[in-house]
Amino acid sequence: MYHKINFFKFKKLIPIALIFLVANQANAEGFTTISPVYSQVNETISGVVLDQEGSPVEGAKIMVAETGATAISDASGNFSISATIGQTLSISYDGYEVQKIKIDGTSVSVRLKSKKAATSIEEVTLVGYGSQKKSDLTGAVSQLKAENFKEGMNISVDNLMQGKIAGVRIVQSSGEPGAGVNVSIRGIGSIRSGSTPLFVVDGVPLSNDAVSATSPNVGLGNAQAKNPLNFLNTSDIESITVLKDASAAAIYGARGSNGVVLVTTKRGKRGEPMFTYDTYLGFSSVIKKLDLLTADQYRAAGVDKLYDHGGNTDWQDEIYRNAVSQNHSVSFSKATETGNYFASISHMDQDGIVLNSGFKRTTARLNAEESFFDNKRLKVKVNLTASDIRETGIPNGGNAGSDGQVIIHALMANPTRSVYDQNGNFTNFNMNAHYNPLYLLSVYNDKTNTFRVLGNTEATLRILPGLNYKFNLGIDKTMSERNTTMYPNITDRTPKGMYVQANLDSYNILLEHYLTYDLSLNKHNFSLLGGFSYQKFKSTGTYFGVKDIAAQGAGIAPEINPGYSGTAFIPGAGYAQENELQSYFGRVNYNFDKKYLLTASLRADGSTRFGKNNKYGYFPSFAVGWTVSNENFLKDSQIINELKLRGSWGQTGNQEVPNKITQASSSLTQAAGYYLYDNLNLINGVAINRTVNPDLKWEVVEQTNIGTDFSLWKNKLYGSLEYYHKTTKDPILNIPSRPLSPTSTVWKNVDAQIVNKGFEFSLGSEIIKSENFTWNLDVNGATVNNVVKNLPVSAIYSGEVSGPGLSGVTANIYKNGYEAGSFYMLNYLGVDANGKYIYEDINGDGRIDQNDRKIFEGAIPNFTFGINSYMKYKRFDFAFSFIGQTGGYLVNNTALDLNINNLASDRNVLKNFYDSGASFTNQPQLSSLYLEKSDFLRLNNVRLGYTFDMGQLKFLKSINLYVSAQNLFTITSYSGYDPLVDTNKQVGGNQSLGIDYTTYPSAKTFILGATVKF
């Protein structure tokens, strides 16, 4: 039975509030604040504060250093303050370094010249349920600001992090616009529950489940669901914060085991109202072409004369195109004395580099915050975004086998064939399981429409000074419809045609309320947090299918009128999934004299996904820090500006498992039937499908982190160093059950462990910093060592390989003492004198079979890195970004499909296979011949821009024109399209790693763009 969690009652917070009130009253009665007394000055100093472009700055804080007198600049940048000539003014504004000037008259002008360094100890960083100054952080937290990810064309949030944060690896499952992306933080921590971090957008934790309908299999495999994060307009994003260690992520408890990514969107800023128009035009092409035999090389290879069809076609050129993309975004921002507002609308239209593929997105956003009552006692914040996405896909399902993907058909196509016959029709290859790829594209139609709304309302009430109550209500609603049609055709894949409509409706509601209390007692500073969270996830799906449909162009398209023709072969069907989380959490932050830091947190999570005996999990963490640079012996150091040492330990959980797996499941089947009556009619019997396990509990990730943050020689060198040790315990697996169990497998926690450990570094430098020229360089890198321990079964297999005669063959193995998802295959030794492949006879029995397979290193790279640079000379700006990795491997399943045996069957082959002297009679087998290093160095982004000063036009503030390029070049020995790829080839729910099967290639893109500010 489904166990519903009781709704939380607000009254449970009343005792907590009373405790805070008593503490505050005690503080008020027991302590008095002594304020210094200064002599009265006689002069009134007037002035104006301007930004780097000369625009007035509203909200800058001006303080007289000698007296502490303060003033705030108004909307015109003007201010007045009481001071004496000869004293010093200190001017501070968010995002800029503090500037100090001597008063030499009754009128002064201040221009903010330099941006605040990214490593400034005063920088505010988001953490779970709040923010902290970087100086107070004790966990491993990395933050990116908007200026860090503006180089190129990015569809989703995860693309923006590529190569910019140590330990965060972004791998595309496909280069198709809008396709899913695999994000992992500090290695792979689970066998079947995934490694995707928790994404939190403006305080709303998202579900990691698909929010777009999955493509049905119409004979060409199932295309994966689209990226659930592509609904956000990346121009709206203000910052991305990654919580990497358990101390930082434990406040999210059950969903923080793979790390947490906090996404914050833009808000209105002080100053004049701002209109911004962002636009770009992009031109994309395939990142590289595979080296296949040309028509002339094919004829010279000595193939059967029947396989020379007289043509000369480069099939890669036929299916790939120069794609055009465009993006337009308009935003408005404004801040007042009591609130701020931001609104935007955008449209992106991106053509895919494969014919008939594309991505269109229209988004609208409204962020508003307003204050009410005395001295802004109540603050109400609203965030709302709506996104309409329309995608067009191609037949390229990852599980289609060797004959159901348009890309593999193009690569295997004989180059002596022509696209069209003498009558102008598509050439019919007249082959089983091998078709003209252009014809296949012409009879296939796949359209997905997804509408998503994400919004939340947050209210903050200041009960007493330092004591605040916060309420957060969030809703995430998605509706998706996917229409897939295979029209009647001349292939052996659904030749009479088929249409399937799949619908998905998902719903996520969040309710949180919590108290925060900030208290300072002399040198003791406390920040307390306590609260409750309730989140409910619900998804429903319906689908139906029609076969034997009308020919393409005849009558009404099935997606418009499914009843026009055909016979229903999938009657109306559907499903529903629902689960809930109920959580209590608390955190204490303490620092003494800004030198000694302590953070401790505890979260209790209850989930309906687990058995009644272990429905709740408890996730503690603590961390300590020492700000060495605030000690007296370093305060005057000219070398060390900032230095902090920190260490943490904590536990987080993972609940990403199927719903209802703790409950029994049964069905009526003929296989379990029996003959009850004399008429010998078979009566359906009851079959047990799933064994009850009320003791199932959370996967737990335990992590230790030791780190240091530093800044030397006035930001000439700054950064952080980390060591982490992360262990996944009690993993949930579907393993063979004990004898006499009603089912052959059972879901249970096992005693196995998956260990990830390594080092991370982030180093940067303000190499040059002058009035006209600045140059910043940042480098990050991370190592990871992964191993599986104490697995209670001999091995777990995954990574299904596709290819002729390779049904049921897998490439990945999970085994004790080896890296998760290591590769398991024959060891290729070379070619003998007759062109036959030679494999190592592992067991020495004189024959080669599956018992001679060997374990090889896996897909997880030992080292990943990124290099990012930004330069500005007067009004020119130049930025570039490199990414890379070493120590990982890929199974090139595409090459396996393009094996030498193709020359014996009217198909093409990779040129290096032919050049090796291998015989055409070699049969394809999974071996280390197809195992390649995935090491690479890539120029990921490069951008050159120029900003025009429009000071002559009052309505136009600035125009920035830029040119940009993505994936400009890649240095790698990998022979496939892209070494940074991972096709989903999981088996039985166990995740696959490091398989590249005819993946939609990545694109090389050139962009012309402009940002206009009014």
C-alpha angles and dihedrals in degrees: 000000000000110000113215119205115232116248116256118251119222091223089076088072095055096083089050091051091050091053091053091047092052091048091050093049091050089052092050093051099041102047137046127196117235113209123197118247120227132191117255116258125213107210127087108212116203125194150147132237119213132182127232091280093049096255119139116262119220119202099024112149117232119193133178104231095210098048107021093235111153141197136178124224116241130226090285092049091251125140141165128204139172112250144130123254107258095036123112128254119208114203120193131177131170110271096018135088117255110264126205126200134177115240108239099163144004091271125056136174123205126193117191101229110175135040118240111261115258090237096053110142090226094059113122116230128192119242131172110304095355146004138271138194111259088240089064098047118115100172134073102271128159126188133195123197127208092263089060096065111036099102103103153346111318126171101188144024096255092059089059092062095053109133095345104096124052114242095017113113122191117196125177119227086202140355090232112123109266094010122148122277127207113224121189129176118203098349137302112317105176140046099212109359097073131240101246114133124232112266117209117190115196090333098316116113109219128218117250090217121108115274097190126067116264119238114254121230109259091170095293102080131260116294112218123256115265126260108287090211098057093091092082122088102231091211088067094059118106100179145352119210123190120203104201110169129058094251091061097037101038092086084072090051114179095029100042101077093105094041131266130261115202114201119195123188127214127281135192116279133209116272135056118339109275130214115191127189117193121186140159141174117214134195117199136186135172112289092232141338125241116247103247130161113279121224092265092046090048092054091047092051092081098247123161110291088233087068093062103093096175098245135113113214133158098206093192089060089050098056099033122071143181099263126207124212133182136186133191126185130173122188138176126200134180138162128199134186091274106030151349138238136202127179131172143170125193143175127201124188114183124176116208120236089238115074116263095017125114149140129222125181133178118187137179126192137186123184118178135170128182135175128219141189128015116349092348093299093162123042122187120193127188126190120183132169131173124190133187114195127187118186133181117203138193132224098271108123115171092223097045095109122224097315108045108068125088093213095054089047089054093048094047095043114119106251091218090066122093127228093231133031126228090278094055094252125126110278112255109224090199090212132129113247093358122091143171101272093214090053091048090053091049095057096043126081125178122172128172124191117190127180117188133179122190120180143150141181120214123189124189120193121190103217095177132347105297095007116100134172116209129195124190126186117180135178129190114187127176134179120186134178124187122192116193122182132181106187121213107286147168096253126096089245109098091322092184092054135247139217126196129180119198123188130191127189117183130181132188123180126185130194121181135164127173144158127234126193127188118194132176123192109179103293094351115096124185132185116185129189130184130163155121134257131194123185130176126193124195131172130175130184137190130186141170136178140209125198134190091042129174120280119271110279093017113116123323123347112252093238089062098041114009091181095060094094143346139052125280109246096165106047117206105300136166150163140210133208127188134174138162139209125203117185142179118196141176138178138186124201118188134175131176118211090336088285110085119048135191131181126180129172140174130191128185115200128190119193133184088217092076135071122273091250094057106024093134128060125192121213119189130180140173135183138183132202139187120203096207094179090067092060116106093244091061103032094096096038114135091199106043112052097163130011127165131170120201142172134186145181129190150141130236132179141231122212098165095128131116119282121256096017091132092057131078121258128193139166143188112255137166089229089067093039132116141194107261102168136045092251088076093232111155113242117205114249133208116265121193109228101176134022120230116248112174090171096066110127142177126297104242126211115200116194137183120194132186118185149157134208121202147168121195136189095006095308096317084125124016137153147098138272124207139186117193136183114190124181127185111211133188094017115196114237138167098231136167111287128228121272116284092025114140091239133039093234136033135195110240146141113260130200093244124123134208111203126198120179135160150115131280131193135185115188129176142169139197090220094178126014118173137133094268104025133041129172125185123183125189128185127185134179142168138194126205132190113191128189137165118225138186097003105174093217127062093245145336119220131208141144104087112217121220125214144098110306093002100105111147095011114135131196105195128073131186108204136154114272095019136094116271110269096011115174122260119193147110117301109241113216103176143269126310127219091276094051093254119144115250119215130185114260097222098181095036095231093133097249135083117234141130090292088070095064118128133203115245133185115286139238100267108104116230092218133025126180146173134201119200128180135180126189131180126188113181101300097347121095127190128183136172137178131200125191130186149154141201137193101041133109137209132206103228097214089168090062089048088059090049093054126149092262089073089079088066092055109046094268135117128252139201110273095232091058090055092044090054090071093241118161120252088231095067109118118223115261131168106254142140087274085085096041111101137175114257095206114138147154116210135185092225099180139000126180136182120186142169127204119212116210107226095189091138091062113061094197094051117062105178146337122210116194119189145171120212140179132198128201089005094166139349126204108208143129092221110118097206128085097270133003091206098073140104122188115206104245098152121162122210092349093301107129121246123220133203105003121139113196116172089306118187099263126245119252135236107222137193119195137196111195147164138199115200122189122197 
